[in-house]
Every structure is written in structure tokens, then in C-alpha cells.
Amino acid sequence: MNHAALLIRQLGPADRDAYFQLRLRGLKAHPELFGQSYEEALARGPAQHDAILQGLHAVEGDFLLGAYLAADTPLIGVVGLARNQRDRERHKASVIGMYVAPEAAGRGVGRALLNELLTRAARIDGLRQLQLMVDSSNEAARKLYESLGFRKYGCEIEGLNVDGVFHDTDLMMRFI
């Protein structure tokens, strides 16, 4: 597949339902990959994403990106960036909600999403580092992040409790 054919763009209010449905798929299929549970997401509903989808703070580092095989095709992957709000931590932002639909796996979608996120992050005034959390057993994701310059700086033991099963979480960061 020609990776250049992928369309990566910032998601907006019109993408709310498509984004929410893809997120729910991810939460249901891979609960260990997300801090939010499927039940929590359903209870809060799609409106929980309205603020970030408005894009009012995108230039400051709060946005969601979506991946498509081409224009007018279904959303197949997502990733977000969330800037720290506290004054003394504004130099940091978190990579959030990374998910690629299984039917699109192995096509470079995750790498394309992260490359676009890194490109945009480099343009954000005052932003110095990106942080993320990844399930310690998720080798494929960790290798992708490492290939893009992220480095593990710690591990949260039993970081997530998924239905009574505890998962360690690797903490990774990258300077911009």
C-alpha cells in the first residue's frame, strides 16, 4: 500500500459521531489500551469530545487527528494531543487516544498519524516535550513510539485495572 495515499487531517465537530464510534470500538476490543472504560465513554456520550473537536485551542496543542484511506472514506485511525494546563507544565503535552481500526492494521496508519502529530507539535509555541503512556505488554506500539524518538522513562506498576486484571503502563517521552 502506498502510505502517501493516506489522508491525515484534524477532526472537527462534524466528525464527532465517526470519532466516537471508532473510539468505542477501541475501548471494547482493547480495554487495556485506554484509561477510559467502554462503560464510562458510553455514559459520558459523544459530547465529552466537543471541546477538543471545536479546535479552538489547536494552535496551543489540543487537537484530534483522523486517518482515512482517501477522502470520503471511513475514519480508520485517530490520535490526539492534549497540552498540560498548569502554567509550570505548559511545556508538556500528552499523546492521547491512539487507535487504528484492525482492518487498517499494518498499513502505516499509526506512523502517519504520529508523524503528522509531531509535525504540528513542532510548530506550537513553548511546547518542548511530548509524553505518552503505553501498556507495558504492547510491544508493537512501544516499538513504533521508539522508532519515532520516544524513550521510556518509567513504568507505573498496575497502572490500569481492567476488570480486576492489573496492567503495567510504560511512561514514554520525546523532546521536540
C-alpha positions in Angstrom: 0.0 0.0 0.0 1.2 3.5 -0.8 1.4 5.3 2.6 1.4 8.6 0.8 -2.2 7.9 -0.2 -3.3 8.2 3.4 -5.2 11.3 4.3 -4.5 12.7 7.8 -6.5 15.7 9.0 -7.6 17.5 12.1 -11.0 16.3 13.2 -13.8 18.9 13.8 -17.3 19.0 15.1 -18.7 17.3 12.0 -16.5 14.2 12.8 -17.9 13.7 16.3 -20.0 10.6 15.6 -17.4 8.9 13.5 -14.7 9.6 16.1 -16.9 8.4 19.0 -17.9 5.2 17.2 -14.3 4.4 16.4 -13.2 5.2 20.0 -16.0 2.9 21.3 -14.7 0.1 19.1 -11.2 0.5 20.5 -12.4 0.7 24.1 -14.5 -2.5 23.6 -11.8 -4.5 21.7 -8.8 -3.4 23.7 -9.8 -2.1 27.2 -6.2 -2.4 28.4 -5.0 0.3 26.0 -7.2 3.1 27.3 -7.6 4.9 30.6 -11.3 5.3 30.0 -13.6 2.3 30.1 -16.2 1.5 27.4 -19.0 2.0 30.0 -17.6 5.4 31.1 -17.4 6.5 27.5 -21.0 5.4 26.8 -22.2 7.2 30.0 -20.5 10.4 29.1 -21.5 10.2 25.4 -20.0 11.8 22.4 -20.4 15.4 23.8 -17.3 14.7 26.0 -15.2 15.4 22.9 -16.9 18.6 21.8 -14.4 20.9 23.3 -11.4 19.4 21.6 -13.3 18.9 18.3 -14.1 22.7 18.3 -10.4 23.2 17.6 -10.3 26.5 19.5 -7.0 25.5 21.2 -5.5 23.5 18.3 -2.6 26.0 17.8 -1.8 25.7 21.5 -1.7 21.9 21.4 -5.2 20.5 21.9 -6.5 18.6 18.8 -7.6 15.3 17.4 -6.3 13.8 14.1 -8.0 11.3 12.0 -6.7 9.0 9.3 -8.5 8.0 6.1 -7.5 5.8 3.2 -8.8 8.6 0.9 -11.3 11.5 1.0 -14.9 10.4 1.7 -13.9 7.0 3.2 -14.5 5.9 6.8 -12.3 7.0 9.6 -9.7 4.3 10.3 -7.4 5.8 12.9 -7.2 8.5 15.5 -4.7 10.2 17.8 -4.9 13.3 19.9 -2.6 15.8 21.6 -3.6 17.4 25.0 -1.5 20.3 26.3 -0.9 20.5 30.0 -3.0 23.3 31.5 -0.9 24.2 34.6 1.4 27.2 34.0 4.5 25.3 35.1 3.7 22.3 32.9 2.7 24.1 29.7 5.9 22.9 28.0 4.5 19.4 28.0 1.6 17.7 26.1 0.3 14.2 26.1 -0.3 12.0 23.1 -3.8 10.5 23.8 -6.4 8.1 22.4 -4.2 6.4 19.8 -6.2 3.8 17.9 -6.1 2.2 14.5 -9.0 0.0 13.3 -8.0 -3.6 13.0 -9.0 -3.7 9.3 -6.4 -1.0 8.7 -3.6 -2.5 10.7 -0.2 -2.9 9.1 -0.7 -0.1 6.6 1.4 2.6 8.3 -1.7 4.4 9.7 -0.3 4.8 13.2 3.0 6.0 11.9 1.3 8.5 9.6 -0.9 9.8 12.4 2.1 10.3 14.7 4.3 11.9 12.1 1.5 14.5 11.5 1.1 15.0 15.2 4.9 15.5 15.6 4.9 18.0 12.7 2.1 20.0 14.3 3.7 19.8 17.8 6.9 21.3 16.4 5.0 24.4 15.4 3.5 25.0 18.9 5.0 27.9 20.7 6.6 26.9 24.1 6.0 23.2 23.7 9.1 21.2 24.5 8.1 17.6 25.2 5.5 15.0 24.4 4.6 12.3 26.8 2.5 9.1 26.4 1.5 6.0 28.3 1.5 2.6 26.7 0.6 -0.9 28.0 3.9 -2.5 29.0 3.0 -5.7 27.1 2.1 -3.8 23.9 5.4 -4.5 22.1 4.2 -3.3 18.6 3.1 0.1 19.9 6.2 0.6 22.0 8.5 -0.2 19.0 6.5 2.3 16.9 6.9 5.0 19.5 10.6 4.2 19.9 11.2 4.4 16.2 9.8 8.0 16.3 12.1 9.1 19.1 10.1 8.3 22.2 12.0 6.9 25.1 10.8 5.0 28.2 11.5 7.0 31.4 9.5 5.0 33.9 6.8 2.3 34.5 3.7 2.7 36.5 3.1 -0.7 38.2 -0.5 -1.8 37.9 -1.3 1.5 36.2 -4.7 0.2 34.9 -7.2 -2.1 36.5 -9.3 -3.7 33.7 -12.0 -5.8 35.3 -9.7 -6.9 38.1 -6.7 -7.6 35.9 -3.9 -5.1 36.5 -1.7 -3.8 33.7 1.6 -2.1 34.0 2.0 1.1 32.0 5.2 2.3 30.4 5.8 6.1 30.5 7.5 7.5 27.4 8.6 10.9 26.3 10.2 12.7 23.4 11.7 16.2 23.2 10.6 18.2 20.2 
